[in-house]
């Protein structure tokens, strides 16, 4: 029976090999990937989230700075997809990219329905909506200060 150290080294090696093969595959489709996992800071995670959403053609992306407003995270990102299928696909690709770039295992809610997907990365909370659902809940109005415009891009 192998020792605990030998088993841990083998598992770590498998992770490194998996990440290397993912980076090679991702390079073929043009997806934003940096290679081996790096240290995730709130700002780096936010940048990766915004890049992923932009790459997948998210619409009406809004960034909300939660520092000093809430303990649940440093940033919130709210975006729309054109259909349930696009919302689910964007959320799946985002979580995969964060996992392979930073080693972040995000908590995901709502992916099966595709109306409103919540992705909790720890530092960044991401909401991806279908436009009708987003209009109904108006989540950004709850978090943006009067006169504050958190828009990042318009699609």
Chimera marker file (.cmm) of the C-alpha trace (Angstrom):
<marker_set name="trace">
<marker id="1" x="0.000" y="0.000" z="0.000" r="1" g="1" b="0" radius="0.5"/>
<marker id="2" x="1.483" y="3.386" z="-0.998" r="1" g="1" b="0" radius="0.5"/>
<marker id="3" x="2.198" y="5.951" z="1.662" r="1" g="1" b="0" radius="0.5"/>
<marker id="4" x="-0.046" y="8.995" z="2.090" r="1" g="1" b="0" radius="0.5"/>
<marker id="5" x="2.722" y="11.222" z="0.691" r="1" g="1" b="0" radius="0.5"/>
<marker id="6" x="3.132" y="9.090" z="-2.440" r="1" g="1" b="0" radius="0.5"/>
<marker id="7" x="-0.624" y="9.063" z="-3.006" r="1" g="1" b="0" radius="0.5"/>
<marker id="8" x="-0.853" y="12.849" z="-2.585" r="1" g="1" b="0" radius="0.5"/>
<marker id="9" x="2.035" y="13.367" z="-5.024" r="1" g="1" b="0" radius="0.5"/>
<marker id="10" x="0.325" y="11.129" z="-7.595" r="1" g="1" b="0" radius="0.5"/>
<marker id="11" x="-2.968" y="13.028" z="-7.244" r="1" g="1" b="0" radius="0.5"/>
<marker id="12" x="-1.177" y="16.365" z="-7.564" r="1" g="1" b="0" radius="0.5"/>
<marker id="13" x="0.594" y="15.125" z="-10.686" r="1" g="1" b="0" radius="0.5"/>
<marker id="14" x="-2.762" y="14.088" z="-12.188" r="1" g="1" b="0" radius="0.5"/>
<marker id="15" x="-4.138" y="17.584" z="-11.543" r="1" g="1" b="0" radius="0.5"/>
<marker id="16" x="-1.148" y="19.207" z="-13.234" r="1" g="1" b="0" radius="0.5"/>
<marker id="17" x="-1.452" y="16.939" z="-16.264" r="1" g="1" b="0" radius="0.5"/>
<marker id="18" x="-5.186" y="17.610" z="-16.512" r="1" g="1" b="0" radius="0.5"/>
<marker id="19" x="-4.661" y="21.358" z="-16.335" r="1" g="1" b="0" radius="0.5"/>
<marker id="20" x="-1.966" y="21.208" z="-19.013" r="1" g="1" b="0" radius="0.5"/>
<marker id="21" x="-4.216" y="19.274" z="-21.378" r="1" g="1" b="0" radius="0.5"/>
<marker id="22" x="-7.092" y="21.705" z="-20.715" r="1" g="1" b="0" radius="0.5"/>
<marker id="23" x="-4.865" y="24.663" z="-21.547" r="1" g="1" b="0" radius="0.5"/>
<marker id="24" x="-3.888" y="23.031" z="-24.829" r="1" g="1" b="0" radius="0.5"/>
<marker id="25" x="-7.545" y="22.311" z="-25.701" r="1" g="1" b="0" radius="0.5"/>
<marker id="26" x="-8.649" y="25.811" z="-24.735" r="1" g="1" b="0" radius="0.5"/>
<marker id="27" x="-5.937" y="27.371" z="-26.864" r="1" g="1" b="0" radius="0.5"/>
<marker id="28" x="-7.580" y="25.718" z="-29.873" r="1" g="1" b="0" radius="0.5"/>
<marker id="29" x="-10.972" y="27.376" z="-29.306" r="1" g="1" b="0" radius="0.5"/>
<marker id="30" x="-9.602" y="30.817" z="-28.398" r="1" g="1" b="0" radius="0.5"/>
<marker id="31" x="-11.022" y="30.789" z="-24.852" r="1" g="1" b="0" radius="0.5"/>
<marker id="32" x="-9.210" y="32.980" z="-22.319" r="1" g="1" b="0" radius="0.5"/>
<marker id="33" x="-6.986" y="30.606" z="-20.314" r="1" g="1" b="0" radius="0.5"/>
<marker id="34" x="-3.679" y="31.393" z="-18.656" r="1" g="1" b="0" radius="0.5"/>
<marker id="35" x="-2.332" y="27.848" z="-18.148" r="1" g="1" b="0" radius="0.5"/>
<marker id="36" x="-1.540" y="26.455" z="-14.709" r="1" g="1" b="0" radius="0.5"/>
<marker id="37" x="-3.620" y="27.684" z="-11.769" r="1" g="1" b="0" radius="0.5"/>
<marker id="38" x="-2.461" y="30.938" z="-10.251" r="1" g="1" b="0" radius="0.5"/>
<marker id="39" x="-3.245" y="32.578" z="-6.929" r="1" g="1" b="0" radius="0.5"/>
<marker id="40" x="-6.768" y="33.985" z="-7.064" r="1" g="1" b="0" radius="0.5"/>
<marker id="41" x="-7.279" y="37.461" z="-5.687" r="1" g="1" b="0" radius="0.5"/>
<marker id="42" x="-10.649" y="39.184" z="-5.750" r="1" g="1" b="0" radius="0.5"/>
<marker id="43" x="-9.463" y="41.510" z="-8.528" r="1" g="1" b="0" radius="0.5"/>
<marker id="44" x="-8.008" y="38.644" z="-10.591" r="1" g="1" b="0" radius="0.5"/>
<marker id="45" x="-11.176" y="36.599" z="-10.165" r="1" g="1" b="0" radius="0.5"/>
<marker id="46" x="-13.293" y="39.594" z="-11.173" r="1" g="1" b="0" radius="0.5"/>
<marker id="47" x="-11.157" y="40.156" z="-14.282" r="1" g="1" b="0" radius="0.5"/>
<marker id="48" x="-11.456" y="36.481" z="-15.244" r="1" g="1" b="0" radius="0.5"/>
<marker id="49" x="-15.244" y="36.571" z="-14.749" r="1" g="1" b="0" radius="0.5"/>
<marker id="50" x="-15.586" y="39.688" z="-16.907" r="1" g="1" b="0" radius="0.5"/>
<marker id="51" x="-13.318" y="38.219" z="-19.608" r="1" g="1" b="0" radius="0.5"/>
<marker id="52" x="-15.270" y="34.959" z="-19.688" r="1" g="1" b="0" radius="0.5"/>
<marker id="53" x="-18.638" y="36.723" z="-19.897" r="1" g="1" b="0" radius="0.5"/>
<marker id="54" x="-17.351" y="39.018" z="-22.635" r="1" g="1" b="0" radius="0.5"/>
<marker id="55" x="-15.945" y="36.068" z="-24.598" r="1" g="1" b="0" radius="0.5"/>
<marker id="56" x="-19.311" y="34.279" z="-24.367" r="1" g="1" b="0" radius="0.5"/>
<marker id="57" x="-21.193" y="37.423" z="-25.489" r="1" g="1" b="0" radius="0.5"/>
<marker id="58" x="-23.018" y="38.202" z="-22.265" r="1" g="1" b="0" radius="0.5"/>
<marker id="59" x="-25.217" y="41.274" z="-22.505" r="1" g="1" b="0" radius="0.5"/>
<marker id="60" x="-25.648" y="44.258" z="-20.180" r="1" g="1" b="0" radius="0.5"/>
<marker id="61" x="-22.845" y="43.288" z="-17.816" r="1" g="1" b="0" radius="0.5"/>
<marker id="62" x="-22.891" y="45.243" z="-14.552" r="1" g="1" b="0" radius="0.5"/>
<marker id="63" x="-20.176" y="45.163" z="-11.900" r="1" g="1" b="0" radius="0.5"/>
<marker id="64" x="-21.049" y="46.085" z="-8.305" r="1" g="1" b="0" radius="0.5"/>
<marker id="65" x="-18.362" y="46.799" z="-5.709" r="1" g="1" b="0" radius="0.5"/>
<marker id="66" x="-19.539" y="45.138" z="-2.479" r="1" g="1" b="0" radius="0.5"/>
<marker id="67" x="-16.514" y="46.050" z="-0.364" r="1" g="1" b="0" radius="0.5"/>
<marker id="68" x="-17.823" y="47.849" z="2.700" r="1" g="1" b="0" radius="0.5"/>
<marker id="69" x="-21.443" y="47.027" z="1.769" r="1" g="1" b="0" radius="0.5"/>
<marker id="70" x="-21.551" y="43.292" z="2.418" r="1" g="1" b="0" radius="0.5"/>
<marker id="71" x="-19.491" y="40.471" z="3.878" r="1" g="1" b="0" radius="0.5"/>
<marker id="72" x="-20.652" y="37.931" z="1.276" r="1" g="1" b="0" radius="0.5"/>
<marker id="73" x="-18.020" y="38.944" z="-1.282" r="1" g="1" b="0" radius="0.5"/>
<marker id="74" x="-15.955" y="41.763" z="-2.717" r="1" g="1" b="0" radius="0.5"/>
<marker id="75" x="-17.746" y="42.087" z="-6.061" r="1" g="1" b="0" radius="0.5"/>
<marker id="76" x="-21.000" y="41.145" z="-7.719" r="1" g="1" b="0" radius="0.5"/>
<marker id="77" x="-21.385" y="40.762" z="-11.461" r="1" g="1" b="0" radius="0.5"/>
<marker id="78" x="-24.803" y="40.733" z="-13.101" r="1" g="1" b="0" radius="0.5"/>
<marker id="79" x="-25.198" y="39.770" z="-16.759" r="1" g="1" b="0" radius="0.5"/>
<marker id="80" x="-27.815" y="38.576" z="-19.225" r="1" g="1" b="0" radius="0.5"/>
<marker id="81" x="-27.908" y="35.850" z="-21.822" r="1" g="1" b="0" radius="0.5"/>
<marker id="82" x="-30.331" y="35.762" z="-24.727" r="1" g="1" b="0" radius="0.5"/>
<marker id="83" x="-31.841" y="32.358" z="-23.867" r="1" g="1" b="0" radius="0.5"/>
<marker id="84" x="-31.936" y="29.693" z="-21.162" r="1" g="1" b="0" radius="0.5"/>
<marker id="85" x="-29.479" y="27.660" z="-23.181" r="1" g="1" b="0" radius="0.5"/>
<marker id="86" x="-26.972" y="30.531" z="-23.423" r="1" g="1" b="0" radius="0.5"/>
<marker id="87" x="-27.336" y="31.352" z="-19.709" r="1" g="1" b="0" radius="0.5"/>
<marker id="88" x="-26.598" y="27.729" z="-18.762" r="1" g="1" b="0" radius="0.5"/>
<marker id="89" x="-23.691" y="27.475" z="-21.207" r="1" g="1" b="0" radius="0.5"/>
<marker id="90" x="-22.094" y="30.734" z="-20.025" r="1" g="1" b="0" radius="0.5"/>
<marker id="91" x="-22.320" y="29.625" z="-16.395" r="1" g="1" b="0" radius="0.5"/>
<marker id="92" x="-20.804" y="26.232" z="-17.158" r="1" g="1" b="0" radius="0.5"/>
<marker id="93" x="-17.931" y="27.712" z="-19.157" r="1" g="1" b="0" radius="0.5"/>
<marker id="94" x="-17.293" y="30.342" z="-16.487" r="1" g="1" b="0" radius="0.5"/>
<marker id="95" x="-17.053" y="27.783" z="-13.695" r="1" g="1" b="0" radius="0.5"/>
<marker id="96" x="-14.765" y="25.580" z="-15.817" r="1" g="1" b="0" radius="0.5"/>
<marker id="97" x="-12.467" y="28.502" z="-16.632" r="1" g="1" b="0" radius="0.5"/>
<marker id="98" x="-12.249" y="29.570" z="-12.979" r="1" g="1" b="0" radius="0.5"/>
<marker id="99" x="-11.508" y="26.014" z="-11.924" r="1" g="1" b="0" radius="0.5"/>
<marker id="100" x="-8.729" y="25.569" z="-14.461" r="1" g="1" b="0" radius="0.5"/>
<marker id="101" x="-7.252" y="29.062" z="-14.132" r="1" g="1" b="0" radius="0.5"/>
<marker id="102" x="-7.365" y="29.502" z="-10.346" r="1" g="1" b="0" radius="0.5"/>
<marker id="103" x="-8.458" y="26.147" z="-8.947" r="1" g="1" b="0" radius="0.5"/>
<marker id="104" x="-11.698" y="27.769" z="-7.712" r="1" g="1" b="0" radius="0.5"/>
<marker id="105" x="-14.553" y="25.345" z="-7.169" r="1" g="1" b="0" radius="0.5"/>
<marker id="106" x="-17.607" y="27.570" z="-7.466" r="1" g="1" b="0" radius="0.5"/>
<marker id="107" x="-21.015" y="26.893" z="-5.968" r="1" g="1" b="0" radius="0.5"/>
<marker id="108" x="-23.697" y="27.020" z="-8.674" r="1" g="1" b="0" radius="0.5"/>
<marker id="109" x="-27.476" y="27.296" z="-8.328" r="1" g="1" b="0" radius="0.5"/>
<marker id="110" x="-30.120" y="27.362" z="-11.052" r="1" g="1" b="0" radius="0.5"/>
<marker id="111" x="-28.115" y="26.030" z="-14.004" r="1" g="1" b="0" radius="0.5"/>
<marker id="112" x="-30.705" y="23.374" z="-14.836" r="1" g="1" b="0" radius="0.5"/>
<marker id="113" x="-33.507" y="25.882" z="-15.459" r="1" g="1" b="0" radius="0.5"/>
<marker id="114" x="-31.284" y="28.493" z="-17.113" r="1" g="1" b="0" radius="0.5"/>
<marker id="115" x="-33.497" y="31.419" z="-16.055" r="1" g="1" b="0" radius="0.5"/>
<marker id="116" x="-31.217" y="32.738" z="-13.304" r="1" g="1" b="0" radius="0.5"/>
<marker id="117" x="-27.884" y="31.146" z="-12.472" r="1" g="1" b="0" radius="0.5"/>
<marker id="118" x="-26.027" y="32.126" z="-9.313" r="1" g="1" b="0" radius="0.5"/>
<marker id="119" x="-22.288" y="31.403" z="-9.193" r="1" g="1" b="0" radius="0.5"/>
<marker id="120" x="-20.489" y="31.946" z="-5.884" r="1" g="1" b="0" radius="0.5"/>
<marker id="121" x="-16.712" y="32.035" z="-6.308" r="1" g="1" b="0" radius="0.5"/>
<marker id="122" x="-16.100" y="33.288" z="-2.778" r="1" g="1" b="0" radius="0.5"/>
<marker id="123" x="-14.856" y="36.779" z="-3.648" r="1" g="1" b="0" radius="0.5"/>
<marker id="124" x="-17.112" y="37.371" z="-6.655" r="1" g="1" b="0" radius="0.5"/>
<marker id="125" x="-20.820" y="36.586" z="-6.821" r="1" g="1" b="0" radius="0.5"/>
<marker id="126" x="-22.090" y="36.200" z="-10.398" r="1" g="1" b="0" radius="0.5"/>
<marker id="127" x="-25.732" y="36.340" z="-11.501" r="1" g="1" b="0" radius="0.5"/>
<marker id="128" x="-26.573" y="35.408" z="-15.089" r="1" g="1" b="0" radius="0.5"/>
<marker id="129" x="-30.190" y="35.983" z="-16.111" r="1" g="1" b="0" radius="0.5"/>
<marker id="130" x="-32.503" y="35.691" z="-19.039" r="1" g="1" b="0" radius="0.5"/>
<marker id="131" x="-33.516" y="39.317" z="-19.810" r="1" g="1" b="0" radius="0.5"/>
<marker id="132" x="-37.151" y="38.927" z="-18.664" r="1" g="1" b="0" radius="0.5"/>
<marker id="133" x="-36.130" y="37.425" z="-15.330" r="1" g="1" b="0" radius="0.5"/>
<marker id="134" x="-33.499" y="40.106" z="-14.780" r="1" g="1" b="0" radius="0.5"/>
<marker id="135" x="-36.028" y="42.855" z="-15.484" r="1" g="1" b="0" radius="0.5"/>
<marker id="136" x="-38.454" y="41.316" z="-12.983" r="1" g="1" b="0" radius="0.5"/>
<marker id="137" x="-35.970" y="41.109" z="-10.088" r="1" g="1" b="0" radius="0.5"/>
<marker id="138" x="-33.938" y="44.285" z="-10.846" r="1" g="1" b="0" radius="0.5"/>
<marker id="139" x="-31.138" y="42.999" z="-8.622" r="1" g="1" b="0" radius="0.5"/>
<marker id="140" x="-28.633" y="45.722" z="-9.501" r="1" g="1" b="0" radius="0.5"/>
<marker id="141" x="-30.971" y="48.450" z="-8.202" r="1" g="1" b="0" radius="0.5"/>
<marker id="142" x="-30.727" y="46.880" z="-4.767" r="1" g="1" b="0" radius="0.5"/>
<marker id="143" x="-26.913" y="47.111" z="-4.681" r="1" g="1" b="0" radius="0.5"/>
<marker id="144" x="-25.941" y="50.200" z="-6.698" r="1" g="1" b="0" radius="0.5"/>
<marker id="145" x="-25.866" y="53.522" z="-4.879" r="1" g="1" b="0" radius="0.5"/>
<marker id="146" x="-27.993" y="56.355" z="-6.304" r="1" g="1" b="0" radius="0.5"/>
<marker id="147" x="-26.187" y="57.841" z="-9.300" r="1" g="1" b="0" radius="0.5"/>
<marker id="148" x="-23.720" y="54.931" z="-9.464" r="1" g="1" b="0" radius="0.5"/>
<marker id="149" x="-23.411" y="53.209" z="-12.847" r="1" g="1" b="0" radius="0.5"/>
<marker id="150" x="-21.885" y="49.761" z="-12.581" r="1" g="1" b="0" radius="0.5"/>
<marker id="151" x="-22.096" y="49.053" z="-16.319" r="1" g="1" b="0" radius="0.5"/>
<marker id="152" x="-19.051" y="47.342" z="-17.771" r="1" g="1" b="0" radius="0.5"/>
<marker id="153" x="-20.261" y="46.626" z="-21.287" r="1" g="1" b="0" radius="0.5"/>
<marker id="154" x="-23.456" y="46.881" z="-23.262" r="1" g="1" b="0" radius="0.5"/>
<marker id="155" x="-24.407" y="44.122" z="-25.622" r="1" g="1" b="0" radius="0.5"/>
<link id1="1" id2="2" r="1" g="1" b="0" radius="0.2"/>
<link id1="2" id2="3" r="1" g="1" b="0" radius="0.2"/>
<link id1="3" id2="4" r="1" g="1" b="0" radius="0.2"/>
<link id1="4" id2="5" r="1" g="1" b="0" radius="0.2"/>
<link id1="5" id2="6" r="1" g="1" b="0" radius="0.2"/>
<link id1="6" id2="7" r="1" g="1" b="0" radius="0.2"/>
<link id1="7" id2="8" r="1" g="1" b="0" radius="0.2"/>
<link id1="8" id2="9" r="1" g="1" b="0" radius="0.2"/>
<link id1="9" id2="10" r="1" g="1" b="0" radius="0.2"/>
<link id1="10" id2="11" r="1" g="1" b="0" radius="0.2"/>
<link id1="11" id2="12" r="1" g="1" b="0" radius="0.2"/>
<link id1="12" id2="13" r="1" g="1" b="0" radius="0.2"/>
<link id1="13" id2="14" r="1" g="1" b="0" radius="0.2"/>
<link id1="14" id2="15" r="1" g="1" b="0" radius="0.2"/>
<link id1="15" id2="16" r="1" g="1" b="0" radius="0.2"/>
<link id1="16" id2="17" r="1" g="1" b="0" radius="0.2"/>
<link id1="17" id2="18" r="1" g="1" b="0" radius="0.2"/>
<link id1="18" id2="19" r="1" g="1" b="0" radius="0.2"/>
<link id1="19" id2="20" r="1" g="1" b="0" radius="0.2"/>
<link id1="20" id2="21" r="1" g="1" b="0" radius="0.2"/>
<link id1="21" id2="22" r="1" g="1" b="0" radius="0.2"/>
<link id1="22" id2="23" r="1" g="1" b="0" radius="0.2"/>
<link id1="23" id2="24" r="1" g="1" b="0" radius="0.2"/>
<link id1="24" id2="25" r="1" g="1" b="0" radius="0.2"/>
<link id1="25" id2="26" r="1" g="1" b="0" radius="0.2"/>
<link id1="26" id2="27" r="1" g="1" b="0" radius="0.2"/>
<link id1="27" id2="28" r="1" g="1" b="0" radius="0.2"/>
<link id1="28" id2="29" r="1" g="1" b="0" radius="0.2"/>
<link id1="29" id2="30" r="1" g="1" b="0" radius="0.2"/>
<link id1="30" id2="31" r="1" g="1" b="0" radius="0.2"/>
<link id1="31" id2="32" r="1" g="1" b="0" radius="0.2"/>
<link id1="32" id2="33" r="1" g="1" b="0" radius="0.2"/>
<link id1="33" id2="34" r="1" g="1" b="0" radius="0.2"/>
<link id1="34" id2="35" r="1" g="1" b="0" radius="0.2"/>
<link id1="35" id2="36" r="1" g="1" b="0" radius="0.2"/>
<link id1="36" id2="37" r="1" g="1" b="0" radius="0.2"/>
<link id1="37" id2="38" r="1" g="1" b="0" radius="0.2"/>
<link id1="38" id2="39" r="1" g="1" b="0" radius="0.2"/>
<link id1="39" id2="40" r="1" g="1" b="0" radius="0.2"/>
<link id1="40" id2="41" r="1" g="1" b="0" radius="0.2"/>
<link id1="41" id2="42" r="1" g="1" b="0" radius="0.2"/>
<link id1="42" id2="43" r="1" g="1" b="0" radius="0.2"/>
<link id1="43" id2="44" r="1" g="1" b="0" radius="0.2"/>
<link id1="44" id2="45" r="1" g="1" b="0" radius="0.2"/>
<link id1="45" id2="46" r="1" g="1" b="0" radius="0.2"/>
<link id1="46" id2="47" r="1" g="1" b="0" radius="0.2"/>
<link id1="47" id2="48" r="1" g="1" b="0" radius="0.2"/>
<link id1="48" id2="49" r="1" g="1" b="0" radius="0.2"/>
<link id1="49" id2="50" r="1" g="1" b="0" radius="0.2"/>
<link id1="50" id2="51" r="1" g="1" b="0" radius="0.2"/>
<link id1="51" id2="52" r="1" g="1" b="0" radius="0.2"/>
<link id1="52" id2="53" r="1" g="1" b="0" radius="0.2"/>
<link id1="53" id2="54" r="1" g="1" b="0" radius="0.2"/>
<link id1="54" id2="55" r="1" g="1" b="0" radius="0.2"/>
<link id1="55" id2="56" r="1" g="1" b="0" radius="0.2"/>
<link id1="56" id2="57" r="1" g="1" b="0" radius="0.2"/>
<link id1="57" id2="58" r="1" g="1" b="0" radius="0.2"/>
<link id1="58" id2="59" r="1" g="1" b="0" radius="0.2"/>
<link id1="59" id2="60" r="1" g="1" b="0" radius="0.2"/>
<link id1="60" id2="61" r="1" g="1" b="0" radius="0.2"/>
<link id1="61" id2="62" r="1" g="1" b="0" radius="0.2"/>
<link id1="62" id2="63" r="1" g="1" b="0" radius="0.2"/>
<link id1="63" id2="64" r="1" g="1" b="0" radius="0.2"/>
<link id1="64" id2="65" r="1" g="1" b="0" radius="0.2"/>
<link id1="65" id2="66" r="1" g="1" b="0" radius="0.2"/>
<link id1="66" id2="67" r="1" g="1" b="0" radius="0.2"/>
<link id1="67" id2="68" r="1" g="1" b="0" radius="0.2"/>
<link id1="68" id2="69" r="1" g="1" b="0" radius="0.2"/>
<link id1="69" id2="70" r="1" g="1" b="0" radius="0.2"/>
<link id1="70" id2="71" r="1" g="1" b="0" radius="0.2"/>
<link id1="71" id2="72" r="1" g="1" b="0" radius="0.2"/>
<link id1="72" id2="73" r="1" g="1" b="0" radius="0.2"/>
<link id1="73" id2="74" r="1" g="1" b="0" radius="0.2"/>
<link id1="74" id2="75" r="1" g="1" b="0" radius="0.2"/>
<link id1="75" id2="76" r="1" g="1" b="0" radius="0.2"/>
<link id1="76" id2="77" r="1" g="1" b="0" radius="0.2"/>
<link id1="77" id2="78" r="1" g="1" b="0" radius="0.2"/>
<link id1="78" id2="79" r="1" g="1" b="0" radius="0.2"/>
<link id1="79" id2="80" r="1" g="1" b="0" radius="0.2"/>
<link id1="80" id2="81" r="1" g="1" b="0" radius="0.2"/>
<link id1="81" id2="82" r="1" g="1" b="0" radius="0.2"/>
<link id1="82" id2="83" r="1" g="1" b="0" radius="0.2"/>
<link id1="83" id2="84" r="1" g="1" b="0" radius="0.2"/>
<link id1="84" id2="85" r="1" g="1" b="0" radius="0.2"/>
<link id1="85" id2="86" r="1" g="1" b="0" radius="0.2"/>
<link id1="86" id2="87" r="1" g="1" b="0" radius="0.2"/>
<link id1="87" id2="88" r="1" g="1" b="0" radius="0.2"/>
<link id1="88" id2="89" r="1" g="1" b="0" radius="0.2"/>
<link id1="89" id2="90" r="1" g="1" b="0" radius="0.2"/>
<link id1="90" id2="91" r="1" g="1" b="0" radius="0.2"/>
<link id1="91" id2="92" r="1" g="1" b="0" radius="0.2"/>
<link id1="92" id2="93" r="1" g="1" b="0" radius="0.2"/>
<link id1="93" id2="94" r="1" g="1" b="0" radius="0.2"/>
<link id1="94" id2="95" r="1" g="1" b="0" radius="0.2"/>
<link id1="95" id2="96" r="1" g="1" b="0" radius="0.2"/>
<link id1="96" id2="97" r="1" g="1" b="0" radius="0.2"/>
<link id1="97" id2="98" r="1" g="1" b="0" radius="0.2"/>
<link id1="98" id2="99" r="1" g="1" b="0" radius="0.2"/>
<link id1="99" id2="100" r="1" g="1" b="0" radius="0.2"/>
<link id1="100" id2="101" r="1" g="1" b="0" radius="0.2"/>
<link id1="101" id2="102" r="1" g="1" b="0" radius="0.2"/>
<link id1="102" id2="103" r="1" g="1" b="0" radius="0.2"/>
<link id1="103" id2="104" r="1" g="1" b="0" radius="0.2"/>
<link id1="104" id2="105" r="1" g="1" b="0" radius="0.2"/>
<link id1="105" id2="106" r="1" g="1" b="0" radius="0.2"/>
<link id1="106" id2="107" r="1" g="1" b="0" radius="0.2"/>
<link id1="107" id2="108" r="1" g="1" b="0" radius="0.2"/>
<link id1="108" id2="109" r="1" g="1" b="0" radius="0.2"/>
<link id1="109" id2="110" r="1" g="1" b="0" radius="0.2"/>
<link id1="110" id2="111" r="1" g="1" b="0" radius="0.2"/>
<link id1="111" id2="112" r="1" g="1" b="0" radius="0.2"/>
<link id1="112" id2="113" r="1" g="1" b="0" radius="0.2"/>
<link id1="113" id2="114" r="1" g="1" b="0" radius="0.2"/>
<link id1="114" id2="115" r="1" g="1" b="0" radius="0.2"/>
<link id1="115" id2="116" r="1" g="1" b="0" radius="0.2"/>
<link id1="116" id2="117" r="1" g="1" b="0" radius="0.2"/>
<link id1="117" id2="118" r="1" g="1" b="0" radius="0.2"/>
<link id1="118" id2="119" r="1" g="1" b="0" radius="0.2"/>
<link id1="119" id2="120" r="1" g="1" b="0" radius="0.2"/>
<link id1="120" id2="121" r="1" g="1" b="0" radius="0.2"/>
<link id1="121" id2="122" r="1" g="1" b="0" radius="0.2"/>
<link id1="122" id2="123" r="1" g="1" b="0" radius="0.2"/>
<link id1="123" id2="124" r="1" g="1" b="0" radius="0.2"/>
<link id1="124" id2="125" r="1" g="1" b="0" radius="0.2"/>
<link id1="125" id2="126" r="1" g="1" b="0" radius="0.2"/>
<link id1="126" id2="127" r="1" g="1" b="0" radius="0.2"/>
<link id1="127" id2="128" r="1" g="1" b="0" radius="0.2"/>
<link id1="128" id2="129" r="1" g="1" b="0" radius="0.2"/>
<link id1="129" id2="130" r="1" g="1" b="0" radius="0.2"/>
<link id1="130" id2="131" r="1" g="1" b="0" radius="0.2"/>
<link id1="131" id2="132" r="1" g="1" b="0" radius="0.2"/>
<link id1="132" id2="133" r="1" g="1" b="0" radius="0.2"/>
<link id1="133" id2="134" r="1" g="1" b="0" radius="0.2"/>
<link id1="134" id2="135" r="1" g="1" b="0" radius="0.2"/>
<link id1="135" id2="136" r="1" g="1" b="0" radius="0.2"/>
<link id1="136" id2="137" r="1" g="1" b="0" radius="0.2"/>
<link id1="137" id2="138" r="1" g="1" b="0" radius="0.2"/>
<link id1="138" id2="139" r="1" g="1" b="0" radius="0.2"/>
<link id1="139" id2="140" r="1" g="1" b="0" radius="0.2"/>
<link id1="140" id2="141" r="1" g="1" b="0" radius="0.2"/>
<link id1="141" id2="142" r="1" g="1" b="0" radius="0.2"/>
<link id1="142" id2="143" r="1" g="1" b="0" radius="0.2"/>
<link id1="143" id2="144" r="1" g="1" b="0" radius="0.2"/>
<link id1="144" id2="145" r="1" g="1" b="0" radius="0.2"/>
<link id1="145" id2="146" r="1" g="1" b="0" radius="0.2"/>
<link id1="146" id2="147" r="1" g="1" b="0" radius="0.2"/>
<link id1="147" id2="148" r="1" g="1" b="0" radius="0.2"/>
<link id1="148" id2="149" r="1" g="1" b="0" radius="0.2"/>
<link id1="149" id2="150" r="1" g="1" b="0" radius="0.2"/>
<link id1="150" id2="151" r="1" g="1" b="0" radius="0.2"/>
<link id1="151" id2="152" r="1" g="1" b="0" radius="0.2"/>
<link id1="152" id2="153" r="1" g="1" b="0" radius="0.2"/>
<link id1="153" id2="154" r="1" g="1" b="0" radius="0.2"/>
<link id1="154" id2="155" r="1" g="1" b="0" radius="0.2"/>
</marker_set>
